[in-house]
Amino acid sequence: MYSEKMPTRFNSILEKSQDGIAALLRHIKLLRHLDNELTSCLGLPASKHCCVANITDDMLILHTDSSAWASKLRYLTPSILDHMRNMCDLPSIKSVRIRVQPRQTESESYNSKQNFISLQSATFLKQAAESTSDQQIRSCYLKLAKNNRP
């Protein structure tokens, strides 16, 4: 009788891999767990402005979106350390490093500057446009060629 084998989940394959992927996945899961614990430790609104960035043998690294929140978090460092040591079973954590990493808005992440190409590149694109029979490719080449430096 034919029995259907259940498909293997991709995560289970990665978790059993012998290269560094399995260790990386464990580290990512730990960071997610610690980030959730940080949220429960800090509460609102502080937890909306910071996250766990990394953990080393004895240091917890946090990112915050402004220097004002970094200052507030420095005052909360003793309670963060206490929470991580006791509630997360991380007795080796001795310090917390806070780094300011401003969040990018969608408009900031899009490069609004006009990118230019060299005159030589523009000439090459024009020649390529002349030698192709595909109208769509030709129009794309010519459009790109217009972005040369004046």
Secondary structure by P-SEA (a helix, b strand, c coil): cbbbbccccaaaaaaacccaaaaaaaaaaaaaaaaaaaaaacccccccccccccccccbbbbbbccaaaaaaaaaaaaaaaaaaacccccccccbbbbbbbbbbcccccccccbbbbcaaaaaaaaaaaaacccaaaaaaaaaaaacccc
